[in-house]
Amino acid sequence: MAYYIGLISGTSVDGIDTVLCQIEPSTITLVESLCFPIPRQIQQKIHQIASGQYADDPIEMMGFLDVELGQLLSQAVDALLDKAYMTADQITAIGSHGQTIRHIPNHQQAFSLQIGDANIIVANTDITTVADFRRRDMAYGGQGAPLVPAFHQIVMSSDKEDRVIVNLGGIANISVLAKDKEVIGYDTGPANTLMDCWIKQHQDKDFDLDGNWAKSGDLIPELLGQMLADPYFAELAPKSTGREYFNLEWLAQFEPEQYQPQDVQRTLLELTAHSLSDAIDNHLTKGAIYLCGGGAHNAFLVERINVLIPEFSVQSSFELGIDPDWVEAMTFAWLAYRTINQQTGNLSSVTGASQETILGAIYYA
């Protein structure tokens, strides 16, 4: 048996999802998990650099933050090992996604940049680390994202029903696992990122618990229509996006301040539900939807998804034996396993890369 650790800090920057997995050729088992907190000052720096707000030299700012995150990721590994009563020599490798600060997939010089120095992780933990997963796919013309559909295919597909795995992180992405068909997967648009930004701005809360604030508001049909008219939603896959696109600056073009804040929140939730359901309807007429990511806990969002696509059963990935909070982190543990064993990690049908390839760079202990 082999043990791998997966690390990822997502769009919300609320913590480092950290998992310990036992991986064998045909199975992956979650052994232990924790969300390691990111200090507020580092959160602020990440948000600043991700939105292009530079107090001084942007290269110097990125360099310092790269080191700070490398140290923080190392601490997350140590905390996980302590919780699991395991030692570094029992771990084959760490898969570290890092923190995305830019994702520009549709430029002539397309790139995706994640920080959190893997050299520091190795030096502090003495565990071989795989990082920089996205750029090899992009070197072959792919979007570099999403990478989770390959994992979804291995652990969540079925020969008895058509399934859609929906990750509701900052951005929503789908993996369409239809029987006897090639996997389709892409980012459908915002999931939590706009709602989180809006409630932070108006109530100084990190997220809308159970969608209660959104539920207290009224839907604004004209605002929803304007947002859904954004070209991204009609764009054909492969496609991927991030908070570089869907952010408060994007929202500002629709002049949301003219409405009641809770009504805007209600409409942002509907934007997520509508864009997601529209995307699923483009590929299947019925089947089973399994939700993962933080948005899977938003009761009102789940309710709206159920209403908009009644032909599908909508449930948590818990029903497949996988905790929805840890699917993405488990993906990067699994991708590290694939890289260490010289196996491909991307799906060209998803990312649009010209070929499937081994992902990431290995930093040996």
DRENDO-448396 format. One line per 2 residues: number of its first residue (from 0); for each residue y, z negated, x negated of C-alpha. Coordinates in steps of 0.1 Angstrom, whole numbers, plus 5000, padded with zeros to 4 digits. Example, Ala and Ser with C-alpha at 12.3 -4.5 7.8 and 13.67 -1.06 7.14 Angstrom:
2
0> 4955:4922:4877 | 4989:4929:4863 .
This chain:
365
0> 5000:5000:5000 | 5036:5006:4989 .
2> 5068:4988:4999 | 5101:5006:5001 .
4> 5136:4993:5011 | 5161:5013:5031 .
6> 5199:5008:5031 | 5226:5023:5052 .
8> 5261:5015:5062 | 5272:5036:5092 .
10> 5304:5048:5107 | 5313:5015:5123 .
12> 5312:4998:5088 | 5301:4965:5105 .
14> 5273:4958:5081 | 5246:4971:5058 .
16> 5214:4977:5077 | 5186:4967:5053 .
18> 5149:4971:5059 | 5117:4965:5041 .
20> 5089:4989:5050 | 5053:4993:5042 .
22> 5047:5030:5039 | 5014:5049:5036 .
24> 5008:5087:5040 | 5004:5085:5078 .
26> 5022:5053:5088 | 5054:5033:5083 .
28> 5056:4996:5092 | 5087:4976:5094 .
30> 5081:4943:5075 | 5115:4927:5075 .
32> 5151:4935:5083 | 5186:4921:5082 .
34> 5222:4933:5087 | 5241:4922:5056 .
36> 5278:4916:5064 | 5306:4937:5048 .
38> 5336:4915:5040 | 5367:4924:5061 .
40> 5387:4935:5031 | 5361:4960:5020 .
42> 5358:4972:5056 | 5395:4979:5056 .
44> 5393:4997:5023 | 5365:5019:5036 .
46> 5385:5028:5067 | 5416:5035:5046 .
48> 5399:5059:5022 | 5379:5075:5050 .
50> 5411:5083:5069 | 5430:5094:5038 .
52> 5453:5064:5036 | 5460:5058:4999 .
54> 5482:5030:4986 | 5480:5043:4950 .
56> 5457:5067:4931 | 5429:5079:4955 .
58> 5404:5086:4927 | 5409:5051:4913 .
60> 5406:5036:4948 | 5373:5055:4954 .
62> 5360:5044:4920 | 5367:5007:4926 .
64> 5352:5009:4961 | 5321:5027:4947 .
66> 5315:4997:4924 | 5322:4971:4951 .
68> 5298:4987:4975 | 5272:4991:4948 .
70> 5274:4953:4942 | 5273:4946:4979 .
72> 5242:4968:4984 | 5225:4949:4956 .
74> 5233:4916:4973 | 5218:4930:5005 .
76> 5186:4938:4987 | 5184:4903:4972 .
78> 5189:4887:5006 | 5162:4909:5021 .
80> 5137:4900:4994 | 5145:4863:4998 .
82> 5140:4866:5036 | 5106:4884:5031 .
84> 5095:4861:5003 | 5089:4891:4980 .
86> 5100:4900:4945 | 5115:4931:4930 .
88> 5083:4941:4912 | 5065:4945:4945 .
90> 5089:4972:4956 | 5083:5009:4947 .
92> 5118:5021:4954 | 5150:5017:4974 .
94> 5164:5045:4995 | 5202:5040:4997 .
96> 5222:5063:5019 | 5255:5046:5009 .
98> 5287:5048:5028 | 5300:5082:5039 .
100> 5337:5086:5032 | 5339:5124:5037 .
102> 5316:5149:5055 | 5330:5184:5054 .
104> 5301:5207:5062 | 5318:5239:5074 .
106> 5341:5247:5044 | 5335:5274:5018 .
108> 5331:5245:4994 | 5312:5223:5018 .
110> 5304:5187:5007 | 5294:5153:5018 .
112> 5303:5122:4998 | 5287:5088:5000 .
114> 5296:5059:4978 | 5279:5027:4967 .
116> 5269:5032:4930 | 5231:5035:4927 .
118> 5234:5026:4889 | 5247:4992:4899 .
120> 5219:4987:4925 | 5193:4994:4898 .
122> 5210:4973:4872 | 5213:4943:4896 .
124> 5179:4946:4913 | 5157:4961:4887 .
126> 5143:4984:4914 | 5141:5022:4912 .
128> 5167:5036:4936 | 5170:5070:4954 .
130> 5205:5080:4965 | 5227:5110:4972 .
132> 5203:5124:4999 | 5226:5149:5016 .
134> 5239:5172:4989 | 5207:5190:4979 .
136> 5204:5202:5015 | 5240:5214:5014 .
138> 5233:5232:4981 | 5209:5254:5001 .
140> 5235:5261:5027 | 5226:5233:5051 .
142> 5248:5208:5069 | 5234:5179:5050 .
144> 5230:5161:5084 | 5214:5149:5105 .
146> 5184:5139:5083 | 5168:5115:5108 .
148> 5150:5143:5128 | 5125:5147:5101 .
150> 5116:5110:5104 | 5117:5112:5142 .
152> 5092:5140:5141 | 5068:5121:5119 .
154> 5068:5088:5138 | 5080:5095:5173 .
156> 5066:5129:5184 | 5039:5134:5210 .
158> 5015:5161:5220 | 5015:5148:5255 .
160> 5052:5149:5264 | 5085:5165:5254 .
162> 5107:5139:5238 | 5143:5136:5228 .
164> 5152:5109:5203 | 5189:5100:5207 .
166> 5206:5080:5179 | 5238:5064:5193 .
168> 5256:5053:5162 | 5292:5061:5155 .
170> 5283:5097:5162 | 5255:5107:5186 .
172> 5227:5129:5174 | 5196:5142:5190 .
174> 5161:5153:5178 | 5144:5175:5204 .
176> 5107:5171:5199 | 5092:5196:5223 .
178> 5055:5202:5222 | 5044:5230:5199 .
180> 5080:5240:5191 | 5102:5237:5160 .
182> 5123:5206:5159 | 5159:5210:5169 .
184> 5184:5183:5159 | 5222:5180:5156 .
186> 5252:5158:5162 | 5263:5161:5198 .
188> 5297:5144:5193 | 5310:5109:5194 .
190> 5288:5080:5205 | 5305:5047:5197 .
192> 5332:5056:5172 | 5361:5065:5196 .
194> 5352:5036:5219 | 5351:5012:5190 .
196> 5385:5024:5176 | 5401:5022:5210 .
198> 5390:4986:5218 | 5399:4976:5183 .
200> 5434:4989:5188 | 5439:4973:5222 .
202> 5419:4941:5222 | 5411:4936:5185 .
204> 5374:4936:5192 | 5349:4955:5171 .
206> 5330:4969:5201 | 5328:4969:5239 .
208> 5299:4945:5247 | 5276:4961:5272 .
210> 5304:4986:5280 | 5320:4959:5302 .
212> 5356:4969:5294 | 5348:5005:5301 .
214> 5331:4996:5334 | 5363:4978:5345 .
216> 5383:5010:5342 | 5385:5042:5363 .
218> 5374:5076:5351 | 5403:5100:5343 .
220> 5389:5134:5352 | 5417:5155:5337 .
222> 5414:5136:5304 | 5376:5140:5303 .
224> 5380:5178:5309 | 5405:5181:5282 .
226> 5383:5163:5257 | 5352:5182:5267 .
228> 5371:5215:5261 | 5371:5208:5224 .
230> 5354:5237:5206 | 5329:5214:5188 .
232> 5309:5208:5220 | 5304:5245:5227 .
234> 5295:5253:5190 | 5259:5263:5184 .
236> 5236:5243:5161 | 5232:5237:5133 .
238> 5262:5214:5134 | 5272:5180:5123 .
240> 5304:5159:5125 | 5319:5125:5118 .
242> 5349:5103:5121 | 5368:5128:5099 .
244> 5369:5148:5131 | 5364:5124:5160 .
246> 5390:5097:5154 | 5422:5082:5169 .
248> 5442:5111:5156 | 5419:5135:5175 .
250> 5423:5114:5206 | 5461:5112:5202 .
252> 5465:5150:5210 | 5456:5141:5246 .
254> 5484:5115:5249 | 5461:5086:5260 .
256> 5489:5061:5260 | 5501:5075:5293 .
258> 5470:5059:5310 | 5458:5024:5314 .
260> 5438:5014:5283 | 5407:5004:5302 .
262> 5407:5038:5320 | 5408:5056:5287 .
264> 5378:5034:5275 | 5359:5044:5307 .
266> 5366:5080:5300 | 5356:5078:5264 .
268> 5323:5064:5274 | 5319:5093:5299 .
270> 5327:5117:5271 | 5297:5103:5251 .
272> 5274:5104:5281 | 5285:5139:5292 .
274> 5284:5156:5258 | 5250:5141:5251 .
276> 5235:5150:5285 | 5249:5186:5283 .
278> 5233:5190:5249 | 5199:5178:5261 .
280> 5201:5201:5292 | 5205:5231:5268 .
282> 5170:5225:5255 | 5148:5208:5281 .
284> 5146:5204:5318 | 5126:5172:5318 .
286> 5109:5148:5295 | 5114:5114:5279 .
288> 5145:5102:5261 | 5142:5074:5236 .
290> 5175:5057:5225 | 5182:5040:5192 .
292> 5213:5029:5173 | 5239:5004:5184 .
294> 5248:5023:5216 | 5213:5017:5229 .
296> 5225:4982:5237 | 5255:4994:5257 .
298> 5242:4988:5292 | 5269:5009:5310 .
300> 5264:5038:5286 | 5227:5038:5292 .
302> 5233:5037:5330 | 5256:5067:5328 .
304> 5231:5087:5308 | 5204:5079:5334 .
306> 5227:5091:5361 | 5236:5124:5344 .
308> 5201:5134:5335 | 5179:5121:5363 .
310> 5150:5144:5354 | 5144:5125:5322 .
312> 5131:5090:5317 | 5155:5070:5295 .
314> 5143:5041:5275 | 5147:5023:5242 .
316> 5127:5033:5211 | 5112:4998:5215 .
318> 5088:5015:5239 | 5075:5034:5209 .
320> 5071:5003:5188 | 5103:5008:5168 .
322> 5133:4985:5170 | 5163:5007:5179 .
324> 5185:4988:5154 | 5166:4998:5123 .
326> 5156:5034:5129 | 5182:5049:5105 .
328> 5176:5024:5077 | 5138:5030:5080 .
330> 5146:5067:5077 | 5161:5062:5042 .
332> 5132:5040:5031 | 5109:5069:5043 .
334> 5131:5095:5025 | 5129:5075:4993 .
336> 5091:5075:4997 | 5092:5113:5002 .
338> 5114:5118:4971 | 5093:5096:4948 .
340> 5062:5115:4959 | 5079:5148:4954 .
342> 5078:5158:4991 | 5105:5175:5011 .
344> 5128:5155:5033 | 5150:5179:5053 .
346> 5142:5202:5082 | 5158:5236:5078 .
348> 5155:5242:5115 | 5179:5212:5119 .
350> 5203:5215:5091 | 5204:5252:5086 .
352> 5194:5251:5050 | 5177:5281:5035 .
354> 5147:5261:5026 | 5132:5226:5028 .
356> 5136:5207:4997 | 5131:5173:4979 .
358> 5163:5152:4986 | 5182:5128:4965 .
360> 5185:5117:4929 | 5162:5091:4914 .
362> 5177:5063:4893 | 5148:5047:4875 .
364> 5146:5010:4868 .
